[in-house]
């Protein structure tokens, strides 16, 4: 069930919100939470009923293992190891079986005839979330207070399908008190604003850009030579399509969470404004960056064993992060590219010194850093988007001038759409800033930040008109909703 569909907006959301609110106002907090768990399972099962059994089994096993660690501290490390093996095994079987089977069948003389396995929706997200929970439960010697709160922690539908990957220390205290009392009107106001803006980003901007990016990448797959202008137009269109698609989803998740009285962490902080790759990864998919840093990069040794080991750890972390996005060589190449980018960025800082922060740099230096970072990010999105290595190489060759002139440059309407998207991403405040949502630092407990009434940057009347226009445009585009790109991961 897509956030940008009439089924969700006109039927599921009003029923889920109405039922939860009615139970909340009636003083039946536990019943309200049970209702929200049931609604989230219904939301998940709408896409594929088979996946409900998988996620329920995953929740039951992970919660049981956390209880074992709490009650059996002498063997908690063994239980943690078993839990990590279980979660990675589940993810590996469903996500990487087809990739490995295809690689084996591609070998000369090998024809195993292995069957295809369907990928359960959101398995990458709920698996990483529960791995982090097990690690922290082992460190603290404490499991979640109740299985109901833990079910909400995993299943809460605003973040279930495509994140953010939440931390239980941020969320469990909120779910513990969920369903009690009357909701602060600021939650409803800010939540509605963020949801509408996120919806408009997805259906008005991202889906329009898809119509310009898809034909170029499809042409690259045919092997026909591409002109550099055409290749760059397709790459830029996809660059902004992905941004407005995923950040739009993340905004809608934030808004929906607030409507139910839950504050989710910010997952995007204007990443295309970054002036270095290091800064980019502090702004793009923040919850995934946090997970990779805390549960992969640091356990590998982080920066504790010299520069060479640090660079190898960075490369390995990003390569694995690439494979988390998809079981394919193109995703591995994307992750490896970002691993190399980070190695170069850290080596540069070591050689020439590190400033106190982006704001302390001279404007021209920051502008040069921003331009180099953005071009590097665009180039890396090519293998991320391409359907095959062949198509990625064809696009990359054209972008560096080794293509042909078979395709014309981007037509005028497409160029205007990409330019408008670029200006929004580069210059405009992000949705959280516009709506007054409190910024959350990765790892911090988001419920400690005050939630003030929404103070739009524009005068109230103009802001209301702009919000209404965004909602009207979004509703007009919704009869044919396009899938969110991160649903594929």
RODO-2510 file (C-alpha; in nm, 4 decimals, decimal comma):
residues 489
     n   res          X          Y          Z
     1     x     0,0000     0,0000     0,0000
     2     x     0,1665     0,3171    -0,1209
     3     x     0,1611     0,6422     0,0764
     4     x     0,0900     0,8191    -0,2539
     5     x    -0,2236     0,6212    -0,3391
     6     x    -0,5904     0,6999    -0,2891
     7     x    -0,6263     0,3668    -0,1074
     8     x    -0,3888     0,4876     0,1610
     9     x    -0,4843     0,8554     0,1809
    10     x    -0,8630     0,8215     0,1564
    11     x    -0,9262     0,4863     0,3260
    12     x    -0,6455     0,3286     0,5291
    13     x    -0,5066     0,6429     0,6949
    14     x    -0,8441     0,7863     0,8084
    15     x    -0,9526     0,4472     0,9453
    16     x    -0,6210     0,3782     1,1193
    17     x    -0,5946     0,7279     1,2621
    18     x    -0,9605     0,7395     1,3602
    19     x    -0,9567     0,4026     1,5357
    20     x    -0,6321     0,4751     1,7200
    21     x    -0,7474     0,8223     1,8271
    22     x    -1,0865     0,6955     1,9468
    23     x    -0,9237     0,4327     2,1673
    24     x    -0,6714     0,6857     2,2906
    25     x    -0,9369     0,9375     2,3904
    26     x    -1,1366     0,6601     2,5588
    27     x    -0,8416     0,5938     2,7895
    28     x    -0,7695     0,2496     2,6457
    29     x    -0,3990     0,2882     2,5792
    30     x    -0,3176    -0,0811     2,5491
    31     x    -0,6070    -0,1405     2,3107
    32     x    -0,4888     0,1583     2,1048
    33     x    -0,1433     0,0046     2,0707
    34     x    -0,2864    -0,3367     1,9807
    35     x    -0,5007    -0,1649     1,7179
    36     x    -0,1933     0,0126     1,5750
    37     x    -0,0013    -0,3175     1,5539
    38     x    -0,2942    -0,4787     1,3741
    39     x    -0,3238    -0,1830     1,1358
    40     x     0,0483    -0,2009     1,0594
    41     x     0,0278    -0,5742     0,9846
    42     x    -0,2677    -0,5071     0,7560
    43     x    -0,0685    -0,2321     0,5840
    44     x     0,2267    -0,4671     0,5344
    45     x     0,0151    -0,7618     0,4244
    46     x    -0,1724    -0,5541     0,1651
    47     x     0,1343    -0,5785    -0,0592
    48     x     0,2049    -0,9474    -0,0041
    49     x     0,0309    -1,1663     0,2518
    50     x     0,3146    -1,4206     0,2553
    51     x     0,5527    -1,1653     0,3986
    52     x     0,3421    -1,1255     0,7153
    53     x     0,4453    -1,4706     0,8408
    54     x     0,8130    -1,3917     0,7776
    55     x     0,8145    -1,0622     0,9661
    56     x     0,6087    -1,2039     1,2545
    57     x     0,8496    -1,4974     1,2933
    58     x     1,1439    -1,2564     1,2759
    59     x     0,9933    -1,0387     1,5499
    60     x     0,9147    -1,3375     1,7733
    61     x     1,2647    -1,4843     1,7457
    62     x     1,4480    -1,1550     1,7957
    63     x     1,2415    -1,0542     2,0971
    64     x     1,2833    -1,3998     2,2497
    65     x     1,6587    -1,3809     2,2012
    66     x     1,6725    -1,0412     2,3748
    67     x     1,4841    -1,1904     2,6726
    68     x     1,7315    -1,4786     2,6829
    69     x     2,0235    -1,2341     2,6927
    70     x     1,8611    -1,0448     2,9781
    71     x     1,7837    -1,3569     3,1809
    72     x     2,0974    -1,5551     3,0889
    73     x     2,3799    -1,2979     3,1044
    74     x     2,6553    -1,5589     3,1285
    75     x     2,5679    -1,6814     2,7798
    76     x     2,4491    -1,3511     2,6339
    77     x     2,7336    -1,3241     2,3817
    78     x     2,6483    -1,6691     2,2459
    79     x     2,2810    -1,5712     2,2173
    80     x     2,3761    -1,2463     2,0431
    81     x     2,5893    -1,4371     1,7931
    82     x     2,3008    -1,6726     1,7238
    83     x     2,0691    -1,3755     1,6717
    84     x     2,3027    -1,2043     1,4261
    85     x     2,3522    -1,5301     1,2354
    86     x     1,9751    -1,5787     1,2204
    87     x     1,9071    -1,2286     1,0916
    88     x     2,1860    -1,2299     0,8363
    89     x     2,0865    -1,5792     0,7286
    90     x     1,7263    -1,4688     0,6768
    91     x     1,8380    -1,1632     0,4802
    92     x     2,0933    -1,3644     0,2827
    93     x     1,8476    -1,6365     0,1871
    94     x     1,5763    -1,4072     0,0590
    95     x     1,7880    -1,1242    -0,0806
    96     x     2,1049    -1,2871    -0,2130
    97     x     1,9992    -1,6395    -0,3066
    98     x     1,8873    -1,5359    -0,6556
    99     x     2,2068    -1,3365    -0,7116
   100     x     2,4359    -1,6230    -0,6090
   101     x     2,2305    -1,8808    -0,7972
   102     x     2,2475    -1,6672    -1,1116
   103     x     2,6236    -1,6255    -1,0700
   104     x     2,6670    -2,0017    -1,0431
   105     x     2,4435    -2,0712    -1,3434
   106     x     2,6498    -1,8236    -1,5455
   107     x     2,9592    -2,0399    -1,5069
   108     x     3,0511    -2,2479    -1,8156
   109     x     2,8897    -2,5887    -1,8094
   110     x     2,6770    -2,5137    -1,5010
   111     x     2,2987    -2,5336    -1,5158
   112     x     2,1593    -2,5921    -1,1695
   113     x     1,8045    -2,4909    -1,2590
   114     x     1,7593    -2,3195    -0,9224
   115     x     1,4204    -2,1613    -0,8638
   116     x     1,3633    -1,7907    -0,8096
   117     x     1,2786    -1,6680    -0,4570
   118     x     1,0582    -1,3619    -0,4128
   119     x     1,2050    -1,0852    -0,1960
   120     x     0,9865    -1,0014     0,1064
   121     x     0,9017    -0,6341     0,1303
   122     x     1,1257    -0,4255     0,3596
   123     x     1,3393    -0,7200     0,4757
   124     x     1,6572    -0,5109     0,4561
   125     x     1,5117    -0,2446     0,6831
   126     x     1,3503    -0,4583     0,9531
   127     x     1,6515    -0,6939     0,9629
   128     x     1,9057    -0,4165     1,0216
   129     x     1,6764    -0,2566     1,2778
   130     x     1,6536    -0,5780     1,4782
   131     x     2,0264    -0,6488     1,4563
   132     x     2,0917    -0,3080     1,6119
   133     x     1,8325    -0,3842     1,8800
   134     x     2,0006    -0,7144     1,9713
   135     x     2,3454    -0,5548     1,9935
   136     x     2,2214    -0,2763     2,2206
   137     x     2,0147    -0,5173     2,4313
   138     x     2,3309    -0,7243     2,4804
   139     x     2,5342    -0,4178     2,5775
   140     x     2,2706    -0,2922     2,8211
   141     x     2,1625    -0,6324     2,9508
   142     x     1,8030    -0,5160     2,9055
   143     x     1,5302    -0,6223     2,6636
   144     x     1,2246    -0,4201     2,5642
   145     x     0,9749    -0,3857     2,8487
   146     x     0,6924    -0,5527     2,6575
   147     x     0,6406    -0,7531     2,3422
   148     x     0,3661    -0,5090     2,2379
   149     x     0,6053    -0,2133     2,2451
   150     x     0,8644    -0,4185     2,0572
   151     x     0,6081    -0,5072     1,7888
   152     x     0,5342    -0,1374     1,7429
   153     x     0,9073    -0,0628     1,7284
   154     x     0,9432    -0,2955     1,4276
   155     x     0,6000    -0,2772     1,2652
   156     x     0,4963     0,0884     1,3020
   157     x     0,3788     0,1398     0,9451
   158     x     0,5146     0,4921     0,8751
   159     x     0,8735     0,3632     0,8828
   160     x     0,8201    -0,0091     0,8187
   161     x     0,8725    -0,0266     0,4430
   162     x     1,1625     0,2084     0,3679
   163     x     1,2868     0,3473     0,6959
   164     x     1,4244     0,5343     0,8657
   165     x     1,6076     0,2507     1,0423
   166     x     1,5189     0,3529     1,3959
   167     x     1,7095     0,2922     1,7184
   168     x     1,5175     0,1309     2,0024
   169     x     1,6469     0,3870     2,2538
   170     x     1,4814     0,6566     2,0441
   171     x     1,1555     0,4736     1,9888
   172     x     1,0700     0,2336     2,2733
   173     x     1,0234     0,5134     2,5328
   174     x     0,7759     0,6754     2,2938
   175     x     0,5846     0,3531     2,2271
   176     x     0,5737     0,2812     2,6013
   177     x     0,3591     0,5908     2,6581
   178     x     0,1765     0,5745     2,3233
   179     x    -0,2019     0,5793     2,3389
   180     x    -0,2195     0,7916     2,6532
   181     x    -0,3998     1,1246     2,6753
   182     x    -0,4811     1,3840     2,4142
   183     x    -0,2369     1,4584     2,1329
   184     x    -0,0721     1,8015     2,1261
   185     x    -0,2217     1,9960     1,8296
   186     x     0,1325     2,0858     1,7187
   187     x     0,1836     1,7215     1,6243
   188     x    -0,1181     1,7296     1,3937
   189     x    -0,0250     2,0640     1,2368
   190     x     0,3384     1,9858     1,1707
   191     x     0,2643     1,6256     1,0730
   192     x     0,0089     1,7329     0,8134
   193     x     0,2425     1,9939     0,6650
   194     x     0,5336     1,7502     0,6378
   195     x     0,3174     1,4748     0,4893
   196     x     0,1701     1,7017     0,2201
   197     x     0,5104     1,8432     0,1239
   198     x     0,6594     1,4944     0,1076
   199     x     0,3675     1,3728    -0,1026
   200     x     0,4151     1,6621    -0,3452
   201     x     0,7901     1,5915    -0,3707
   202     x     0,7161     1,2333    -0,4702
   203     x     0,4247     1,2578    -0,7103
   204     x     0,4836     1,6026    -0,8585
   205     x     0,8631     1,6154    -0,8838
   206     x     1,0140     1,2656    -0,8578
   207     x     0,7628     1,0875    -1,0812
   208     x     0,7951     1,3599    -1,3463
   209     x     1,1733     1,3187    -1,3487
   210     x     1,1385     0,9426    -1,3900
   211     x     0,9876     1,0028    -1,7336
   212     x     1,3105     1,1749    -1,8404
   213     x     1,5627     0,9416    -1,6746
   214     x     1,4148     0,6039    -1,7686
   215     x     1,4384     0,6384    -2,1513
   216     x     1,8065     0,7382    -2,1357
   217     x     1,9057     0,4449    -1,9167
   218     x     1,6929     0,2122    -2,1332
   219     x     1,8748     0,3367    -2,4427
   220     x     2,2105     0,2696    -2,2767
   221     x     2,1053    -0,0918    -2,2200
   222     x     2,0520    -0,1417    -2,5956
   223     x     2,4161    -0,0692    -2,6715
   224     x     2,3437     0,2303    -2,8951
   225     x     2,5989     0,5117    -2,8505
   226     x     2,4866     0,8040    -2,6377
   227     x     2,5884     1,1656    -2,6754
   228     x     2,7500     1,3122    -2,3610
   229     x     2,4677     1,5656    -2,3241
   230     x     2,2070     1,2900    -2,3369
   231     x     2,3934     1,0742    -2,0847
   232     x     2,4358     1,3637    -1,8428
   233     x     2,0708     1,4629    -1,8847
   234     x     1,9591     1,1118    -1,7895
   235     x     2,2024     1,0914    -1,4995
   236     x     2,0961     1,4305    -1,3638
   237     x     1,7276     1,3475    -1,4013
   238     x     1,7784     1,0281    -1,2010
   239     x     1,9927     1,2081    -0,9436
   240     x     1,7056     1,4391    -0,8548
   241     x     1,4379     1,1742    -0,9061
   242     x     1,5996     0,9550    -0,6397
   243     x     1,6427     1,2480    -0,4039
   244     x     1,2822     1,3665    -0,4241
   245     x     1,1506     1,0094    -0,4246
   246     x     1,3325     0,8884    -0,1130
   247     x     1,3319     1,2167     0,0757
   248     x     0,9617     1,2498    -0,0119
   249     x     0,8947     0,9077     0,1395
   250     x     1,1013     0,9968     0,4465
   251     x     0,9089     1,3230     0,4869
   252     x     0,5781     1,1393     0,4663
   253     x     0,7037     0,8927     0,7282
   254     x     0,7932     1,1831     0,9601
   255     x     0,4528     1,3422     0,9094
   256     x     0,2610     1,0198     0,9625
   257     x     0,4561     0,9464     1,2773
   258     x     0,3577     1,2827     1,4230
   259     x    -0,0106     1,2226     1,3462
   260     x     0,0141     0,9218     1,5789
   261     x     0,2178     1,1128     1,8370
   262     x     0,5514     0,9503     1,7454
   263     x     0,8674     1,1414     1,6502
   264     x     1,0875     0,9639     1,3980
   265     x     1,4495     1,0676     1,3360
   266     x     1,5307     1,2797     1,0340
   267     x     1,6735     1,0686     0,7511
   268     x     1,7728     1,3481     0,5102
   269     x     1,9321     1,6865     0,5738
   270     x     1,9757     1,8483     0,2306
   271     x     2,2501     1,6042     0,1159
   272     x     2,3060     1,7740    -0,2212
   273     x     2,4266     2,0815    -0,0334
   274     x     2,7235     1,8829     0,1005
   275     x     3,0730     2,0133     0,0250
   276     x     3,2471     1,6772     0,0732
   277     x     3,1643     1,3075     0,0539
   278     x     3,2063     1,2832     0,4309
   279     x     2,9449     1,5551     0,4732
   280     x     2,7238     1,3915     0,2105
   281     x     2,7015     1,0716     0,4137
   282     x     2,6149     1,2705     0,7248
   283     x     2,3170     1,4111     0,5354
   284     x     2,2022     1,1258     0,3040
   285     x     2,0110     0,8295     0,4498
   286     x     2,1291     0,9238     0,7973
   287     x     1,9820     0,6173     0,9689
   288     x     2,1669     0,3773     0,7359
   289     x     2,4915     0,5726     0,7759
   290     x     2,4492     0,5488     1,1523
   291     x     2,3931     0,1729     1,1357
   292     x     2,6919     0,1105     0,9087
   293     x     2,9153     0,3242     1,1286
   294     x     2,8075     0,1781     1,4645
   295     x     2,7632    -0,1869     1,3717
   296     x     3,0084    -0,2429     1,0880
   297     x     3,2784     0,0247     1,0536
   298     x     3,3574     0,0541     1,4264
   299     x     3,3527    -0,3256     1,4922
   300     x     3,5905    -0,3678     1,1960
   301     x     3,8331    -0,1406     1,3793
   302     x     3,7231     0,2029     1,2642
   303     x     4,0154     0,4436     1,2763
   304     x     4,1877     0,2750     1,5712
   305     x     4,4551     0,0828     1,3813
   306     x     4,6255     0,3363     1,1578
   307     x     4,5375     0,5080     0,8325
   308     x     4,5717     0,2082     0,5989
   309     x     4,3411    -0,0060     0,8117
   310     x     4,0990     0,2872     0,8390
   311     x     4,0812     0,3211     0,4606
   312     x     4,0253    -0,0529     0,4188
   313     x     3,7480    -0,0406     0,6791
   314     x     3,5843     0,2513     0,4990
   315     x     3,5989     0,0686     0,1670
   316     x     3,4616    -0,2567     0,3108
   317     x     3,1805    -0,0748     0,4922
   318     x     3,0651     0,1082     0,1816
   319     x     3,0937    -0,2000    -0,0411
   320     x     2,8732    -0,3931     0,2019
   321     x     2,6392    -0,0939     0,2164
   322     x     2,6136    -0,1129    -0,1616
   323     x     2,5162    -0,4807    -0,1452
   324     x     2,2578    -0,3986     0,1231
   325     x     2,0799    -0,1866    -0,1377
   326     x     2,0625    -0,4699    -0,3875
   327     x     2,2070    -0,8091    -0,4740
   328     x     2,3940    -0,7164    -0,7901
   329     x     2,7328    -0,6153    -0,9245
   330     x     2,6084    -0,2664    -1,0042
   331     x     2,5200    -0,2013    -0,6386
   332     x     2,8577    -0,3361    -0,5309
   333     x     3,0232    -0,0981    -0,7792
   334     x     2,8236     0,1959    -0,6384
   335     x     2,9275     0,1111    -0,2837
   336     x     3,2897     0,0598    -0,3887
   337     x     3,2940     0,3989    -0,5621
   338     x     3,1743     0,5698    -0,2456
   339     x     3,4296     0,3735    -0,0469
   340     x     3,7027     0,5113    -0,2736
   341     x     3,5547     0,8608    -0,2469
   342     x     3,5671     0,8445     0,1335
   343     x     3,9241     0,7131     0,1295
   344     x     4,0329     1,0039    -0,0907
   345     x     3,8394     1,2550     0,1227
   346     x     4,0006     1,1338     0,4465
   347     x     4,3451     1,1221     0,2842
   348     x     4,2991     1,4813     0,1654
   349     x     4,1999     1,5949     0,5138
   350     x     4,4993     1,4160     0,6622
   351     x     4,7376     1,5770     0,4117
   352     x     4,6002     1,9308     0,4171
   353     x     4,4295     1,9553     0,7529
   354     x     4,0662     1,9535     0,8592
   355     x     3,8636     2,2687     0,9090
   356     x     3,6302     2,3186     1,2000
   357     x     3,3319     2,2621     0,9746
   358     x     3,1775     2,3486     0,6373
   359     x     3,0708     2,6955     0,7523
   360     x     3,4298     2,7904     0,8385
   361     x     3,5604     2,7367     0,4856
   362     x     3,6204     3,0201     0,2446
   363     x     3,3194     3,0523     0,0112
   364     x     3,5168     2,9679    -0,3030
   365     x     3,6750     2,6622    -0,1418
   366     x     3,3372     2,5377    -0,0235
   367     x     3,1868     2,6027    -0,3681
   368     x     3,4644     2,3999    -0,5320
   369     x     3,4168     2,1214    -0,2779
   370     x     3,0428     2,1211    -0,3361
   371     x     3,0815     2,1040    -0,7175
   372     x     3,3326     1,8185    -0,7001
   373     x     3,1179     1,6293    -0,4496
   374     x     2,8014     1,6685    -0,6547
   375     x     2,9666     1,5511    -0,9791
   376     x     3,1131     1,2500    -0,7974
   377     x     2,7726     1,1621    -0,6506
   378     x     2,6007     1,1928    -0,9914
   379     x     2,8619     0,9704    -1,1526
   380     x     2,8176     0,7057    -0,8811
   381     x     2,4381     0,7039    -0,9244
   382     x     2,4881     0,5604    -1,2749
   383     x     2,5681     0,2012    -1,1668
   384     x     2,3126     0,2363    -0,8870
   385     x     2,0378     0,2995    -1,1438
   386     x     2,1576     0,0927    -1,4404
   387     x     1,9917    -0,2438    -1,4992
   388     x     2,3241    -0,4069    -1,5875
   389     x     2,6966    -0,3472    -1,5797
   390     x     2,6855    -0,3136    -1,9572
   391     x     2,4357    -0,0292    -1,9350
   392     x     2,6312     0,1405    -1,6558
   393     x     2,9533     0,1311    -1,8570
   394     x     2,7750     0,2695    -2,1637
   395     x     2,6372     0,5604    -1,9602
   396     x     2,9709     0,6279    -1,7908
   397     x     3,1577     0,6193    -2,1217
   398     x     2,9175     0,8695    -2,2740
   399     x     2,9470     1,0988    -1,9709
   400     x     3,3247     1,1215    -2,0132
   401     x     3,2969     1,1851    -2,3876
   402     x     3,3510     0,8343    -2,5216
   403     x     2,9974     0,7904    -2,6547
   404     x     2,8418     0,8913    -2,9816
   405     x     2,5645     1,1224    -3,0956
   406     x     2,2737     0,8819    -3,1378
   407     x     2,0559     1,0559    -2,8790
   408     x     1,9696     1,4231    -2,8666
   409     x     2,0222     1,6385    -2,5566
   410     x     1,7484     1,6756    -2,3025
   411     x     1,4358     1,8434    -2,4468
   412     x     1,3289     2,1819    -2,3142
   413     x     1,0518     2,0697    -2,0719
   414     x     1,2795     1,8067    -1,9210
   415     x     1,5632     2,0556    -1,8804
   416     x     1,3322     2,3002    -1,7048
   417     x     1,2038     2,0288    -1,4693
   418     x     1,5564     1,9156    -1,3805
   419     x     1,6668     2,2772    -1,3303
   420     x     1,3722     2,3454    -1,0991
   421     x     1,4443     2,0278    -0,9004
   422     x     1,8103     2,1267    -0,8733
   423     x     1,7277     2,4715    -0,7398
   424     x     1,4934     2,3222    -0,4801
   425     x     1,7531     2,0695    -0,3645
   426     x     2,0426     2,3170    -0,3615
   427     x     1,8880     2,6402    -0,2387
   428     x     1,5541     2,5811    -0,0667
   429     x     1,5116     2,4874     0,3011
   430     x     1,4313     2,1198     0,3430
   431     x     1,0900     2,0030     0,4559
   432     x     1,1834     1,9646     0,8220
   433     x     1,3160     2,3204     0,8281
   434     x     1,0049     2,4552     0,6566
   435     x     0,7718     2,2811     0,8996
   436     x     0,9693     2,3461     1,2184
   437     x     1,0446     1,9793     1,2886
   438     x     1,3233     1,9543     1,5505
   439     x     1,6529     1,8375     1,4023
   440     x     1,7737     1,5105     1,5480
   441     x     2,1386     1,4167     1,5886
   442     x     2,2071     1,0538     1,4883
   443     x     2,2070     0,8487     1,8052
   444     x     2,0164     1,1053     2,0115
   445     x     1,6751     1,0364     2,1606
   446     x     1,4483     1,2383     1,9335
   447     x     1,1648     1,2641     2,1846
   448     x     1,3771     1,4938     2,4049
   449     x     1,3684     1,7755     2,1471
   450     x     1,0824     2,0239     2,1977
   451     x     0,8160     2,0318     1,9295
   452     x     0,7067     2,3912     1,8873
   453     x     0,3970     2,5001     1,6908
   454     x     0,4603     2,5145     1,3176
   455     x     0,6134     2,8463     1,2153
   456     x     0,6291     2,8559     0,8349
   457     x     0,8904     3,0746     0,6731
   458     x     0,6217     3,2393     0,4603
   459     x     0,3375     3,4533     0,6000
   460     x     0,0514     3,2345     0,7224
   461     x    -0,1865     3,3092     0,4343
   462     x     0,0749     3,2571     0,1651
   463     x     0,2027     2,9427     0,3356
   464     x    -0,1508     2,7991     0,3512
   465     x    -0,2060     2,8784    -0,0169
   466     x     0,1261     2,7164    -0,1136
   467     x     0,0453     2,4089     0,0941
   468     x    -0,2997     2,3853    -0,0627
   469     x    -0,1501     2,4123    -0,4110
   470     x     0,0989     2,1380    -0,3306
   471     x    -0,1815     1,9163    -0,2013
   472     x    -0,3979     1,9830    -0,5076
   473     x    -0,1138     1,9031    -0,7478
   474     x    -0,0339     1,5855    -0,5559
   475     x    -0,3964     1,4689    -0,5583
   476     x    -0,4195     1,5358    -0,9313
   477     x    -0,1172     1,3105    -0,9930
   478     x    -0,2175     1,0311    -0,7550
   479     x    -0,4538     0,8214    -0,9723
   480     x    -0,1446     0,6525    -1,1202
   481     x     0,0974     0,6242    -0,8257
   482     x     0,4531     0,5233    -0,9033
   483     x     0,6325     0,2877    -0,6652
   484     x     0,8922     0,4286    -0,4270
   485     x     1,2424     0,3450    -0,5462
   486     x     1,3581     0,2215    -0,2056
   487     x     1,0766    -0,0346    -0,1980
   488     x     1,3080    -0,2367    -0,4230
   489     x     1,5648    -0,2711    -0,1451
***
